[in-house]
Structures are given as structure tokens and as C-alpha cells.
Amino acid sequence: MTFGERVVEFNSNLKYTGKLPTGFQVMNPFLDNPETLKVMKQFYDKFYSDNDRRRFIIGINPSRHGAGVTGVPFTDTKRLESACGIIMESARTHEVSSVFIYDMIEAFGGAEKFYSKFYINSPFPLAIVRNTVKGNLNANYYDDKNLFEAVKPFMIQSLKDHISLGLDTSEVFILGKKNATFIDKINSQEHFFDKMTVLEHPRYIQQYKSKEKQLYIDKYLIALNKNS
């Protein structure tokens, strides 16, 4: 099996059966929309049809407008089409983190070059939503202490599964400082990665540091190009 085929198998078998605190629920895009499996498979067949070792970039958990629809981390339908050449017919989404990631990928040298060296996913690889009076909103696995404790065993197993795909564990890139504090707790216990490099989360950059966006793209490129 190629790297990509192993990812497709992993995603196809994703199922969260654990308990969740009141008000939270998990969305599984691979079960919710048949086309998600189709475009996700196209993506991994296109960019990961080999057995090369890649370095791991860890997000938080998928947003309901990004990977929560396309099945591809930090990739909304717009970027899936414009940068990856894959069209999704049943949905049209725009996700702010996807904008930054693909601007960075373009600066790196394009999707083919970037994905030949890196694999992006999340320790909790399914979307989490919180029920509020305003409707369902994106939630992070660390937003609630009870939520983190509930999903932690699943996260640890998911990280083990990601690593088994064929990842280089000498250095991992963590997106988001708060995310990094929780991954560090897990890593201290499980010893998955030798070194953790923390980068600002794309959503934070887009929302609060957009005028300095190029500086953050440069910061990502310096970190990712080191030893690559």
C-alpha cells in the first residue's frame, strides 16, 4: 500500500464511539457526505501515491467548513479546486485557515512539492461542534476540560495511527500555542516526537495578524525548510 492508500484506509475507518460532555457532538465527514470519500481519495491518490517519509504538521481538529466537508485538512472546496485541481460538486465552502495554508503552500513551491514532504492532520481527526443558542459552532478539543479528558484516549490512538502511516518523528510542527501545550502533555507521556516546533495557528494569523501575514508565511517557510 502507498502512503496515500494508508491514509484513505485510516479515514474510511474513522469512528468515534466515546462519550462527550453535554452540548458537544462529533461530525464525521466521511460518513455524512458520500462525495467526501471520493474527493479525499482523489487528493491522496494525487499527492501521496508513494512510500516516502514525511514530516507531520499537527492541527487541532477539523473545522466544519474545511476538512469537515472535504476530508482534507485545512482545505476548503475553493482551495481543493484552485490549488489541488479537484472539484467537489455537492458543497462550496470557504475557510479562513485554508486561505493562509494555501498561500503558504504556494510560497513553498506549490501543492505537489509541499505534500511530497509534509502530511497535515489533527490529533482528533473529526470535527467537533458545540450546540449554542446561535446554532452549531466549531469547537476545539481543548475548549472544555471534560471534553479533552473524554477524547484524549482517541487522540493518543489517532496519533499512533498517523505515525504508523510512515512519518518522520524527529521533529513535529504544532499549529497553535494552546494546542501545543496539550500535545506536549501527550508527548511527555507517550514519547511520540523528539522535537516539537510550535507555529501560530492559521486562523489566529488570518483573524488577528492579517497585516503581518507575509511575516508569518516566512516564519513557516524557515521552520519547514530547515532539514528538508
Beta strands, then each sheet from edge to edge (+ up, - down):
strand 1: 24-27
strand 2: 54-58
strand 3: 118-121
strand 4: 127-132
strand 5: 135-139
strand 6: 167-175
strand 7: 196-199
sheet 1: 1+ 4- 5+
sheet 2: 3+ 2+ 6+ 7+
end
